[in-house]
Amino acid sequence: MVIYLIALYEKRCIKVGDGSLEDFTSGGQIFSGLFALSWTTVSTVGYGNTWPALSKDDEDEVINCPVVNILLMTAAFFGVCFAGACGAILLGKVVQVKTQAQIEFSQAMVVRYGSGLMDISDNDDEVEGDAKKSTAPKEGMPCPVLEFRLANKLHNVPTGVIMDATLSCAVGVHEYDLQDGDENNYFYARLVLPESSSRSIRRPDKVKRISLPKKIFLDLNIVNSVHPHFKRCWTAMHILDENSPLLSPKMRSRIKKNNGLWPMQKDKYRTPRYIKDSIIFEEIIVSFNGVSKHVSAEVNAQKVYNSCDIVIGYQFVPILEKQGDEVKVLMDCLNDVAFQNGGDEALPIEDCANRVNR
């Protein structure tokens, strides 16, 4: 529009074919010529049949067109910037999609305990080794096991396997939870300034201390954190023992005194409600990394769990089904849970919205 308005007053500065814009009398022809000049300038594809006049285009007179030339130079500059920005945004989106792992995490985390740990024949996990053997009880009551699982969305694609897959977890807890709830030991200083001089430095007596818990992120040990050939389903496990940052300090101390076994001196220690109250954390951050053969690049994914996502006394239902010679993954059943085997009590699943945050 700006080029159109300026060109109406400087028609001789726009050359069209063998003549100039002055030779056109029809408004449609003028608009068509200026529109061609505009898009060829902004897109930087080069001038075609319409171009700006130079200072000495005519032999009889000297034509000075600084306004038109500066305007077209500015349009070309912003055209290059716009094309570069669009290319960068498109490339970023492509890279983001390419590096996003095609996996799905379960929405819930289950905790199996007591007789529920006797069943170690889950067919969902494809990892061979001592991951599940380590949870079998030796004597007394073993420590509960927290589990979550993930499934490969490209399980039915020949190149959908993810090589050298790893899981790393971090748990966020309040600092006073690590000190038996003594939240009075932790403070942050807040500077209270008068309204008259907010930029001046205040004296120490003007500093007011407020109680504010500090969140600390600790590593969460996953028993089977490495999967060399992730194709279908993967059940990750964490043992709630004396080294688990998910348990309260008192419970970790009791487990340590009990030689690494879950205490059984009182009946309440074996109830799902007591197990739930012994787990203290704000969030669990899960990071997945691996090399996808489908895109021939490193891929990653993240998932955040909170305390509302844990259910006690349940186990995941199997999601692998054999159909002829092929093994299918029932993705619709990824979040399905059932009462754990053994008959131990399960804690009723509560709505996260109706629960009070710790």
Steps between C-alpha positions, in 0.01 A plus 500: 500500500787739584669421170171560319444842658856619441508370143186697414699821555825365349372303201810564293711326769335166418605343171267254329630333187630763257314784667406619844195502722400833349404320180214314674164666536300211642496463878500124466819504293669732749403282798609182319842646422555630853384172654754311287770744611400456865506122522818462293672748735378346828566142387842601357446285190619781274326752282315384192318732259463769769795663677594831665659764279869585542626854532597518127249277328401771254756657265311829482461561873633383832245320716553502878285252690650476852168438677401210278847343513524528880151358537577201280833442678316495834240261364771267370680508838188408696418239237834328562448519878148360469614211280785420742270510803246273333774254405639497854156443654423220255836334565446524875159336472639219285786436743259505794274242339794290391658484846174426683495135601189316384426348839217530751533497879243351732292761681529322835778356713420184693651375826502128561569374851480190716367194322460709184877474450483122473371530144806577288372345177377818331534454127503871415867555575743392230813565702694193598706499817470530875260794507200304619691231685628763740144575616423143608475465879767311689363513854245720662329768296704649213492868423219619273575564135385806305438442131406695191516391140534634150409360161648552155241644262698367202503140624339380176757678279813300409724802560311622806744354751692740725859401572693568822196641676557644847277630776612761751276618782517787744270549796411841637456516879477779753813554701320472833363159395858375506536626857196337658278793416697760694407781269606770748864438412462638149436861417534741213565869553254748356592868482218730609543849355297809578298650219696827508842363410481160335852521353691575816685231692324403821655439841510145639212578733278557196543141378205277582545125497221279378469123511521361150592137425767440241446232238792263445536261206660163573590211271251215502658161440326285238586131522473443125593844368661374175326325212730407209216413262173676588236370262171449683450559872727593790409483869733713715538418869625678810539322834375693803789405728724684747668687211181619332451880504125443473469371856493708814817503715324307777398218268847479346643472849259220590589308182870537572457366854297211359791385278356646182153347539171679547416519873232259621504571875161671474204407287460857375838481325350249255195705409482687166405822679817492709709431190335793327567732796865390505552620141578873494579686181369780284576372152697236314659608172573218255730556202526251214785497249597266220590463133208434267559292192188651345648850473869405546541759775496541875151531646374600841182532703403622845226424749416658836319305772363644822379344824146465365620259231608225745263211577583249773430129477447482125691359206496572128300264284687325215487688172687256276284269294616234258309493174631219282872550461490865603493665841267798524503780756156595631557873529146557630587294808820687585341677798289206623576369848362212706521390862838350572525124534516352847187648651660788692285808544513774237457869571191641324587718203412859583437793272800728488279810510349394833828448677688752705853573387767425745 
